[in-house]
Amino acid sequence: MRIAIIGAGKMGVWFAKFFKSQGFDVILADRKKEKIAKLKSTDLQVDITSDFKSAVENADQILICVSISAFEEVVKIISPAIQDDQVVMDICSIKEAPVKIMHQYIKNATVLGTHPVFGPGSNGVKHKAYVLTPTNAIEQEFAEHIKKWLEQQEAHVFIMTPKKHDELISVVLGLPHFLGLIACETLLEQKNLPETKQIAGTTYRMLFTLAEATALETPDLYAAVQTNLPELGKIEDTFMTKAQELVTLIKNKDQKAIAQRLEDLKKKLVAADKDFTKSYEVMYKMIESTEK
């Protein structure tokens, strides 16, 4: 089995290493010659090229690992070289738009939208979430095949439509990105930031970790997620409304209303998530262990 990986960013290199470790023949392609030269000086032990078309010509499967902003251009470049018996997949964090683009330009091969819900720091796929988004019977059959293989690696695999994926990712990625960005900007406005970190407890450490994670991630990815998820605007509008309601209570020094709001939230959480108490305990044990 020969796999062509298009795009030698962090995730592209991660997948090159992963598939190589699984015994596959791998070719990694990127248009940036300086990146190619750097990769060739490493011990990656896969074929490396700057020619996208030649990379896909002799591959059984193609995995596109480029940014959402470059995605359509790359698909247009490789589409003339795609053959009937090949499979083309992507790893974009949004799914409706990339899947539509692949169907638009690739007419003679199987395509499948995928989303590995983890970053390049992951050590394999064990216990990691992986989403597959088939749109027809042929893609569904291949998705079931991939699901079985990934589950053998102990990944948690979910099959759903591209639309359903994007609805869920609006909450799973979009909202945390939004909160992390606002939190980071707010924290950096504080003149006593170094001192706050010295006396920080669990809650603040959680907030600061989210802020740091947002600030240190790939800007293009976060911008694409924020501007391409159709449900995200509604979710963020809800957040702004709830935030303003709480600000009003705080300005009015209405302690009774604030306390009641928290009590109501606890009841709603328990009703919405039967595992809330267990998750709460596990989360705090994990955080406390990292603080010691």
C-alpha positions as a Markdown table, in Angstrom:
| # | Residue | x | y | z |
|---|---|---|---|---|
| 1 | Met | 0.0 | 0.0 | 0.0 |
| 2 | Arg | 1.5 | 3.3 | -1.1 |
| 3 | Ile | 0.1 | 6.5 | 0.5 |
| 4 | Ala | 0.8 | 10.0 | -0.8 |
| 5 | Ile | 0.6 | 12.8 | 1.7 |
| 6 | Ile | 0.1 | 16.2 | 0.2 |
| 7 | Gly | 1.3 | 19.0 | 2.5 |
| 8 | Ala | 4.3 | 18.7 | 4.8 |
| 9 | Gly | 3.1 | 20.8 | 7.6 |
| 10 | Lys | 3.1 | 19.5 | 11.2 |
| 11 | Met | 0.2 | 17.1 | 10.6 |
| 12 | Gly | 1.5 | 16.0 | 7.2 |
| 13 | Val | 4.8 | 15.0 | 8.8 |
| 14 | Trp | 2.9 | 13.4 | 11.7 |
| 15 | Phe | 0.9 | 11.2 | 9.3 |
| 16 | Ala | 4.0 | 10.4 | 7.2 |
| 17 | Lys | 5.7 | 9.0 | 10.4 |
| 18 | Phe | 2.5 | 7.3 | 11.5 |
| 19 | Phe | 1.8 | 5.5 | 8.3 |
| 20 | Lys | 5.5 | 4.6 | 8.0 |
| 21 | Ser | 5.4 | 3.0 | 11.5 |
| 22 | Gln | 2.4 | 1.0 | 10.3 |
| 23 | Gly | 4.4 | -0.5 | 7.5 |
| 24 | Phe | 3.0 | 1.6 | 4.6 |
| 25 | Asp | 5.1 | 2.9 | 1.7 |
| 26 | Val | 4.9 | 6.7 | 2.0 |
| 27 | Ile | 5.6 | 9.7 | -0.2 |
| 28 | Leu | 5.4 | 13.2 | 1.2 |
| 29 | Ala | 4.9 | 16.2 | -1.0 |
| 30 | Asp | 5.2 | 19.9 | -0.5 |
| 31 | Arg | 5.6 | 22.9 | -2.8 |
| 32 | Lys | 8.0 | 24.8 | -0.6 |
| 33 | Lys | 11.5 | 23.8 | -1.7 |
| 34 | Glu | 13.1 | 25.0 | 1.5 |
| 35 | Lys | 10.8 | 22.7 | 3.5 |
| 36 | Ile | 11.6 | 19.8 | 1.2 |
| 37 | Ala | 15.4 | 20.4 | 1.6 |
| 38 | Lys | 15.0 | 20.4 | 5.4 |
| 39 | Leu | 12.9 | 17.2 | 5.4 |
| 40 | Lys | 15.4 | 15.4 | 3.2 |
| 41 | Ser | 18.1 | 16.1 | 5.8 |
| 42 | Thr | 16.1 | 14.3 | 8.5 |
| 43 | Asp | 15.7 | 10.5 | 9.2 |
| 44 | Leu | 12.0 | 10.5 | 8.1 |
| 45 | Gln | 12.7 | 7.6 | 5.8 |
| 46 | Val | 9.9 | 8.3 | 3.4 |
| 47 | Asp | 10.0 | 9.5 | -0.2 |
| 48 | Ile | 9.9 | 13.3 | -0.5 |
| 49 | Thr | 9.0 | 15.5 | -3.5 |
| 50 | Ser | 7.9 | 18.9 | -4.5 |
| 51 | Asp | 5.8 | 17.6 | -7.4 |
| 52 | Phe | 2.2 | 17.0 | -6.3 |
| 53 | Lys | 1.2 | 15.2 | -9.5 |
| 54 | Ser | 4.0 | 12.7 | -9.5 |
| 55 | Ala | 3.3 | 12.0 | -5.8 |
| 56 | Val | -0.3 | 11.0 | -6.4 |
| 57 | Glu | 0.3 | 9.1 | -9.7 |
| 58 | Asn | 1.5 | 5.8 | -8.2 |
| 59 | Ala | -0.3 | 6.0 | -4.8 |
| 60 | Asp | -3.2 | 3.8 | -3.7 |
| 61 | Gln | -4.5 | 6.5 | -1.3 |
| 62 | Ile | -4.0 | 10.2 | -1.1 |
| 63 | Leu | -4.2 | 12.2 | 2.1 |
| 64 | Ile | -4.5 | 16.0 | 1.7 |
| 65 | Cys | -2.9 | 17.8 | 4.7 |
| 66 | Val | -2.9 | 21.4 | 3.7 |
| 67 | Ser | -4.6 | 24.5 | 5.2 |
| 68 | Ile | -8.3 | 25.2 | 4.4 |
| 69 | Ser | -7.2 | 28.4 | 2.6 |
| 70 | Ala | -5.0 | 26.4 | 0.2 |
| 71 | Phe | -7.3 | 23.4 | -0.1 |
| 72 | Glu | -9.2 | 24.1 | -3.3 |
| 73 | Glu | -6.0 | 25.2 | -5.2 |
| 74 | Val | -4.3 | 21.9 | -4.2 |
| 75 | Val | -7.2 | 19.8 | -5.2 |
| 76 | Lys | -7.4 | 21.5 | -8.6 |
| 77 | Ile | -3.6 | 20.8 | -9.1 |
| 78 | Ile | -3.8 | 17.1 | -8.2 |
| 79 | Ser | -7.2 | 16.2 | -9.7 |
| 80 | Pro | -5.9 | 15.6 | -13.3 |
| 81 | Ala | -3.6 | 12.9 | -12.0 |
| 82 | Ile | -6.2 | 11.1 | -9.9 |
| 83 | Gln | -7.1 | 7.6 | -11.2 |
| 84 | Asp | -10.3 | 5.6 | -10.9 |
| 85 | Asp | -9.0 | 3.1 | -8.3 |
| 86 | Gln | -7.6 | 5.7 | -5.9 |
| 87 | Val | -9.0 | 7.1 | -2.7 |
| 88 | Val | -8.6 | 10.8 | -1.8 |
| 89 | Met | -9.0 | 12.0 | 1.8 |
| 90 | Asp | -8.5 | 15.2 | 3.7 |
| 91 | Ile | -7.9 | 16.1 | 7.3 |
| 92 | Cys | -9.5 | 19.6 | 7.5 |
| 93 | Ser | -11.1 | 20.7 | 10.8 |
| 94 | Ile | -14.2 | 21.6 | 8.9 |
| 95 | Lys | -15.9 | 19.2 | 6.6 |
| 96 | Glu | -18.8 | 20.5 | 4.4 |
| 97 | Ala | -16.7 | 22.9 | 2.3 |
| 98 | Pro | -13.7 | 20.5 | 1.7 |
| 99 | Val | -15.9 | 17.6 | 0.9 |
| 100 | Lys | -17.8 | 19.7 | -1.6 |
| 101 | Ile | -14.6 | 20.8 | -3.2 |
| 102 | Met | -13.3 | 17.2 | -3.5 |
| 103 | His | -16.5 | 16.1 | -5.2 |
| 104 | Gln | -16.4 | 19.1 | -7.5 |
| 105 | Tyr | -12.9 | 18.4 | -8.9 |
| 106 | Ile | -12.5 | 14.6 | -8.4 |
| 107 | Lys | -15.0 | 12.7 | -10.5 |
| 108 | Asn | -13.3 | 9.4 | -11.1 |
| 109 | Ala | -12.2 | 8.3 | -7.6 |
| 110 | Thr | -13.5 | 7.7 | -4.1 |
| 111 | Val | -13.3 | 10.7 | -1.8 |
| 112 | Leu | -13.7 | 10.7 | 2.0 |
| 113 | Gly | -13.7 | 13.6 | 4.4 |
| 114 | Thr | -11.9 | 12.8 | 7.7 |
| 115 | His | -11.0 | 14.8 | 10.8 |
| 116 | Pro | -8.4 | 13.5 | 13.3 |
| 117 | Val | -9.5 | 15.4 | 16.4 |
| 118 | Phe | -6.0 | 15.7 | 17.8 |
| 119 | Gly | -2.7 | 17.6 | 17.1 |
| 120 | Pro | 0.8 | 16.7 | 15.9 |
| 121 | Gly | 1.9 | 16.2 | 19.5 |
| 122 | Ser | -0.1 | 13.1 | 19.8 |
| 123 | Asn | 1.6 | 9.7 | 20.2 |
| 124 | Gly | -0.4 | 7.6 | 17.8 |
| 125 | Val | -4.2 | 7.4 | 17.6 |
| 126 | Lys | -4.8 | 5.4 | 20.7 |
| 127 | His | -7.8 | 6.8 | 22.6 |
| 128 | Lys | -8.0 | 9.7 | 20.1 |
| 129 | Ala | -11.2 | 10.8 | 18.4 |
| 130 | Tyr | -11.3 | 10.4 | 14.6 |
| 131 | Val | -14.3 | 11.5 | 12.5 |
| 132 | Leu | -15.2 | 10.1 | 9.0 |
| 133 | Thr | -17.8 | 11.9 | 6.8 |
| 134 | Pro | -19.0 | 9.8 | 3.9 |
| 135 | Thr | -21.8 | 11.2 | 1.6 |
| 136 | Asn | -22.8 | 8.1 | -0.4 |
| 137 | Ala | -22.8 | 4.3 | -0.4 |
| 138 | Ile | -19.3 | 3.9 | -1.8 |
| 139 | Glu | -17.8 | 6.3 | 0.6 |
| 140 | Gln | -19.8 | 4.7 | 3.5 |
| 141 | Glu | -18.3 | 1.3 | 2.6 |
| 142 | Phe | -14.8 | 2.7 | 2.6 |
| 143 | Ala | -15.4 | 4.6 | 5.8 |
| 144 | Glu | -16.4 | 1.4 | 7.5 |
| 145 | His | -13.2 | -0.2 | 6.3 |
| 146 | Ile | -11.1 | 2.7 | 7.7 |
| 147 | Lys | -13.1 | 2.7 | 10.9 |
| 148 | Lys | -12.3 | -1.0 | 11.5 |
| 149 | Trp | -8.6 | -0.4 | 10.9 |
| 150 | Leu | -8.4 | 2.7 | 13.2 |
| 151 | Glu | -10.3 | 0.9 | 15.9 |
| 152 | Gln | -7.6 | -1.8 | 15.7 |
| 153 | Gln | -5.2 | 1.0 | 16.7 |
| 154 | Glu | -7.7 | 1.8 | 19.6 |
| 155 | Ala | -8.9 | 5.0 | 18.2 |
| 156 | His | -12.4 | 6.3 | 18.9 |
| 157 | Val | -14.0 | 6.5 | 15.4 |
| 158 | Phe | -17.3 | 8.3 | 14.6 |
| 159 | Ile | -19.1 | 8.3 | 11.2 |
| 160 | Met | -21.4 | 11.1 | 10.4 |
| 161 | Thr | -22.4 | 13.6 | 7.7 |
| 162 | Pro | -20.2 | 16.6 | 7.0 |
| 163 | Lys | -23.0 | 18.9 | 8.1 |
| 164 | Lys | -23.4 | 17.0 | 11.5 |
| 165 | His | -19.6 | 17.2 | 11.9 |
| 166 | Asp | -19.5 | 20.9 | 11.5 |
| 167 | Glu | -22.4 | 21.4 | 13.9 |
| 168 | Leu | -20.6 | 19.5 | 16.6 |
| 169 | Ile | -17.2 | 21.1 | 15.8 |
| 170 | Ser | -18.8 | 24.5 | 16.2 |
| 171 | Val | -19.1 | 23.6 | 19.9 |
| 172 | Val | -16.1 | 21.3 | 20.3 |
| 173 | Leu | -13.5 | 23.6 | 18.6 |
| 174 | Gly | -15.1 | 26.8 | 17.6 |
| 175 | Leu | -16.4 | 27.9 | 21.0 |
| 176 | Pro | -13.2 | 27.0 | 22.9 |
| 177 | His | -11.1 | 28.9 | 20.3 |
| 178 | Phe | -13.3 | 31.9 | 20.7 |
| 179 | Leu | -13.1 | 31.8 | 24.6 |
| 180 | Gly | -9.4 | 31.2 | 24.5 |
| 181 | Leu | -8.7 | 34.1 | 22.3 |
| 182 | Ile | -10.8 | 36.5 | 24.4 |
| 183 | Ala | -9.3 | 35.1 | 27.6 |
| 184 | Cys | -5.7 | 35.5 | 26.2 |
| 185 | Glu | -6.3 | 39.1 | 25.1 |
| 186 | Thr | -7.9 | 39.9 | 28.5 |
| 187 | Leu | -5.1 | 38.3 | 30.5 |
| 188 | Leu | -2.4 | 40.1 | 28.6 |
| 189 | Glu | -4.0 | 43.4 | 29.4 |
| 190 | Gln | -3.3 | 42.8 | 33.1 |
| 191 | Lys | -0.1 | 44.5 | 34.3 |
| 192 | Asn | 0.3 | 41.9 | 37.2 |
| 193 | Leu | 0.2 | 38.8 | 35.0 |
| 194 | Pro | 3.5 | 37.3 | 36.2 |
| 195 | Glu | 2.3 | 37.6 | 39.8 |
| 196 | Thr | -1.0 | 36.1 | 39.1 |
| 197 | Lys | 0.6 | 33.0 | 37.8 |
| 198 | Gln | 2.7 | 32.6 | 41.0 |
| 199 | Ile | -0.4 | 32.3 | 43.2 |
| 200 | Ala | -2.7 | 30.6 | 40.7 |
| 201 | Gly | -5.1 | 27.9 | 41.7 |
| 202 | Thr | -6.9 | 25.2 | 39.7 |
| 203 | Thr | -9.5 | 27.5 | 38.1 |
| 204 | Tyr | -6.9 | 30.1 | 36.9 |
| 205 | Arg | -4.6 | 27.4 | 35.6 |
| 206 | Met | -7.4 | 26.0 | 33.5 |
| 207 | Leu | -8.1 | 29.4 | 32.1 |
| 208 | Phe | -4.5 | 30.2 | 31.4 |
| 209 | Thr | -3.9 | 26.8 | 29.8 |
| 210 | Leu | -6.8 | 27.5 | 27.4 |
| 211 | Ala | -5.5 | 31.0 | 26.6 |
| 212 | Glu | -2.0 | 29.7 | 26.0 |
| 213 | Ala | -3.2 | 26.8 | 23.8 |
| 214 | Thr | -5.2 | 29.3 | 21.6 |
| 215 | Ala | -2.3 | 31.8 | 21.3 |
| 216 | Leu | 0.3 | 29.1 | 20.4 |
| 217 | Glu | -1.8 | 27.3 | 17.8 |
| 218 | Thr | -1.7 | 27.8 | 14.0 |
| 219 | Pro | -3.4 | 31.2 | 13.2 |
| 220 | Asp | -4.7 | 30.1 | 9.8 |
| 221 | Leu | -6.4 | 27.1 | 11.3 |
| 222 | Tyr | -8.2 | 29.1 | 14.0 |
| 223 | Ala | -9.2 | 31.8 | 11.5 |
| 224 | Ala | -10.6 | 29.2 | 9.2 |
| 225 | Val | -12.6 | 27.5 | 12.0 |
| 226 | Gln | -14.0 | 30.8 | 13.1 |
| 227 | Thr | -15.1 | 31.9 | 9.7 |
| 228 | Asn | -16.3 | 28.6 | 8.1 |
| 229 | Leu | -18.5 | 26.9 | 10.7 |
| 230 | Pro | -22.1 | 27.9 | 10.0 |
| 231 | Glu | -23.5 | 27.4 | 13.5 |
| 232 | Leu | -20.6 | 29.1 | 15.3 |
| 233 | Gly | -22.0 | 32.6 | 15.0 |
| 234 | Lys | -25.2 | 31.6 | 16.8 |
| 235 | Ile | -23.2 | 29.9 | 19.6 |
| 236 | Glu | -21.0 | 33.0 | 20.1 |
| 237 | Asp | -24.0 | 35.3 | 20.1 |
| 238 | Thr | -25.5 | 33.1 | 22.9 |
| 239 | Phe | -22.2 | 33.4 | 24.8 |
| 240 | Met | -22.2 | 37.2 | 24.4 |
| 241 | Thr | -25.8 | 37.4 | 25.6 |
| 242 | Lys | -25.1 | 35.2 | 28.7 |
| 243 | Ala | -22.0 | 37.2 | 29.5 |
| 244 | Gln | -23.8 | 40.5 | 29.3 |
| 245 | Glu | -26.6 | 39.1 | 31.6 |
| 246 | Leu | -23.9 | 38.2 | 34.2 |
| 247 | Val | -22.1 | 41.5 | 33.9 |
| 248 | Thr | -25.4 | 43.3 | 34.7 |
| 249 | Leu | -25.9 | 41.2 | 37.8 |
| 250 | Ile | -22.3 | 41.9 | 38.9 |
| 251 | Lys | -22.6 | 45.6 | 38.3 |
| 252 | Asn | -25.8 | 45.6 | 40.3 |
| 253 | Lys | -24.1 | 43.6 | 43.1 |
| 254 | Asp | -27.0 | 41.2 | 43.1 |
| 255 | Gln | -25.4 | 38.4 | 45.0 |
| 256 | Lys | -28.6 | 36.5 | 45.5 |
| 257 | Ala | -29.3 | 36.4 | 41.7 |
| 258 | Ile | -25.7 | 35.3 | 41.0 |
| 259 | Ala | -25.9 | 32.5 | 43.5 |
| 260 | Gln | -29.2 | 31.3 | 42.2 |
| 261 | Arg | -27.8 | 31.4 | 38.6 |
| 262 | Leu | -25.0 | 29.0 | 39.7 |
| 263 | Glu | -27.4 | 26.7 | 41.5 |
| 264 | Asp | -29.5 | 26.5 | 38.3 |
| 265 | Leu | -26.5 | 25.8 | 36.2 |
| 266 | Lys | -25.5 | 22.9 | 38.4 |
| 267 | Lys | -29.0 | 21.3 | 38.1 |
| 268 | Lys | -28.9 | 21.8 | 34.3 |
| 269 | Leu | -25.5 | 20.2 | 34.0 |
| 270 | Val | -26.5 | 17.2 | 36.0 |
| 271 | Ala | -29.6 | 16.8 | 33.8 |
| 272 | Ala | -27.8 | 17.3 | 30.6 |
| 273 | Asp | -24.8 | 15.1 | 31.4 |
| 274 | Lys | -25.3 | 12.0 | 33.5 |
| 275 | Asp | -21.5 | 11.6 | 33.8 |
| 276 | Phe | -21.0 | 15.2 | 35.0 |
| 277 | Thr | -20.1 | 14.4 | 38.6 |
| 278 | Lys | -17.6 | 11.6 | 37.5 |
| 279 | Ser | -16.1 | 13.9 | 34.8 |
| 280 | Tyr | -15.8 | 16.7 | 37.4 |
| 281 | Glu | -13.9 | 14.5 | 39.8 |
| 282 | Val | -11.6 | 13.1 | 37.2 |
| 283 | Met | -10.8 | 16.5 | 35.8 |
| 284 | Tyr | -9.8 | 18.0 | 39.1 |
| 285 | Lys | -7.7 | 15.0 | 40.1 |
| 286 | Met | -5.8 | 15.3 | 36.8 |
| 287 | Ile | -5.2 | 19.1 | 37.2 |
| 288 | Glu | -4.1 | 18.6 | 40.9 |
| 289 | Ser | -1.6 | 16.0 | 39.9 |
| 290 | Thr | 0.0 | 18.3 | 37.3 |
| 291 | Glu | 0.3 | 21.1 | 39.9 |
| 292 | Lys | 2.3 | 18.9 | 42.4 |
